[in-house]
Amino acid sequence: MLKLNINGRPHQVDVEADTPLLWVLRDQLQLLGTKYGCGVGECGACTVHVDGEATRSCITPVSAVLGKKVRTIEGLAGKKALHPVQRAWIAHEVPQCGYCQPGMIMAAAALLEKNPKPSAAQIDAAMDNLCRCGTHQRVREAMAALASGEPSGGGRHGS
């Protein structure tokens, strides 16, 4: 049995140590917000936080997160309010199909936790997740609003 800390809660899972974290989250713990996209760490749909770092869970063996704190999209919001990135995503109407959005939100939150006022170049470098719907411009708008300190990230409909 492997002991994990997921979203601030202890979990024990009976899997091989080389099992990708993504499959432990989805299949063992039923945390379905983290998505499978490419399986090779390129698209970012599977992004979670490991000790605060944006991490591609499809290529991270579960053994690599033993003794570390893992946060998924399910653990991002507070008990009473959405995370500021989630609010900005809504305000800027970022999602279309939504499949890639949990990974994008997790990448954005990790960047902003390290650097609350990233430059446009830093946003572009950190937000390398793929989106087939082409919402990248709205992601940039939401991130720029957050970096400028706008409440809830401003947005097309205000906040």
C-alpha positions in Angstrom: 0.0 0.0 0.0 1.3 3.4 -1.0 0.4 6.4 1.2 -0.5 9.6 -0.6 -1.5 13.1 0.4 -4.1 14.3 -2.1 -5.9 17.6 -1.6 -4.8 17.6 2.0 -6.2 14.2 2.8 -4.4 10.9 3.3 -5.1 8.1 0.9 -3.7 4.5 0.6 -3.6 2.9 -2.8 -2.6 -0.6 -3.8 -0.9 -0.1 -7.1 2.6 -0.7 -8.6 5.0 2.1 -7.8 5.5 2.9 -11.5 1.7 3.5 -12.1 1.2 7.0 -13.5 -0.3 9.3 -11.0 -3.0 10.2 -13.4 -4.5 6.7 -13.3 -4.2 6.5 -9.5 -6.2 9.8 -9.3 -8.8 8.8 -11.8 -9.1 5.0 -11.4 -8.3 4.5 -7.7 -9.5 7.7 -6.1 -12.2 8.7 -8.6 -10.9 12.2 -8.9 -12.1 12.7 -12.5 -11.3 16.4 -13.0 -7.7 15.5 -14.0 -8.0 14.5 -17.7 -6.1 12.1 -19.9 -5.0 13.8 -23.1 -1.9 12.7 -24.8 -0.2 10.3 -22.3 3.2 11.7 -23.0 3.2 14.9 -21.0 2.8 17.3 -24.0 -0.8 18.5 -23.8 -1.2 19.4 -20.1 -4.7 18.1 -19.7 -3.4 16.0 -16.7 -1.7 18.9 -14.9 -1.8 18.8 -11.1 0.3 20.4 -8.4 3.0 18.4 -6.6 4.4 20.5 -3.7 3.1 23.6 -5.6 4.7 22.7 -8.9 2.6 22.2 -12.0 3.2 18.6 -12.9 2.0 16.4 -15.8 0.5 13.4 -14.0 0.4 11.1 -17.0 4.2 10.8 -17.0 4.7 11.0 -13.2 5.0 7.7 -11.5 3.0 7.5 -8.2 6.3 6.7 -6.4 7.5 10.2 -7.3 4.9 11.8 -5.1 5.3 9.7 -2.0 5.8 12.1 1.0 4.6 15.1 -1.2 1.4 17.1 -1.4 -0.6 16.6 -4.5 -3.4 19.0 -5.4 -5.9 18.4 -8.1 -8.6 20.6 -9.6 -11.0 19.2 -7.0 -8.8 20.6 -4.3 -8.1 24.0 -5.8 -11.2 26.0 -4.7 -11.8 26.9 -1.1 -14.8 25.6 0.9 -16.8 28.8 0.3 -15.4 30.3 -2.9 -13.8 29.4 -6.2 -10.1 30.0 -6.7 -9.3 33.4 -8.3 -8.2 31.6 -11.4 -11.5 29.8 -11.7 -13.3 33.1 -11.2 -11.2 34.7 -13.9 -11.9 31.8 -16.3 -15.6 32.3 -15.8 -15.4 36.1 -16.2 -13.4 35.8 -19.4 -15.5 33.0 -20.8 -12.4 30.9 -21.3 -13.8 27.4 -21.5 -15.5 26.1 -24.6 -15.6 22.3 -24.5 -13.8 22.4 -21.2 -11.8 19.2 -21.5 -8.4 20.8 -21.2 -9.4 23.5 -18.7 -8.7 21.7 -15.4 -5.1 21.3 -16.5 -4.9 24.9 -17.7 -6.4 26.2 -14.5 -3.9 24.2 -12.5 -0.9 25.5 -14.6 -2.2 29.1 -14.1 -2.7 28.7 -10.4 0.8 27.3 -10.0 2.3 30.2 -11.9 0.4 32.8 -9.9 1.3 31.2 -6.6 5.0 31.6 -7.4 4.7 34.9 -9.3 1.5 36.9 -8.6 2.3 39.5 -11.3 3.8 37.6 -14.2 4.8 39.3 -17.4 3.1 38.5 -20.7 6.2 36.5 -21.6 6.1 34.6 -18.3 2.4 33.8 -18.9 3.1 32.5 -22.4 6.0 30.4 -21.2 4.0 28.8 -18.3 0.8 28.3 -20.2 2.0 25.7 -22.6 -1.1 23.5 -22.4 -2.8 22.6 -25.6 -6.5 23.5 -26.4 -8.2 22.2 -29.5 -10.9 24.9 -29.1 -8.3 27.7 -29.4 -9.1 29.5 -26.1 -5.4 30.6 -25.7 -6.2 34.3 -26.2 -8.9 34.2 -23.5 -6.5 32.4 -21.2 -4.0 35.2 -21.8 -6.7 37.8 -21.1 -7.7 36.1 -17.9 -4.1 35.7 -16.8 -3.2 39.4 -17.6 -6.3 40.5 -15.6 -5.2 38.4 -12.6 -1.6 39.7 -12.9 -2.9 43.3 -13.0 -4.8 42.7 -9.7 -8.3 43.0 -11.2 -10.8 41.4 -8.8 -12.0 38.1 -10.2 -9.8 38.9 -13.2 -12.3 41.4 -14.7 -13.8 39.8 -17.8 -16.2 40.3 -20.6 -19.1 40.6 -18.2 -17.3 42.3 -15.4 -17.0 40.8 -11.9 
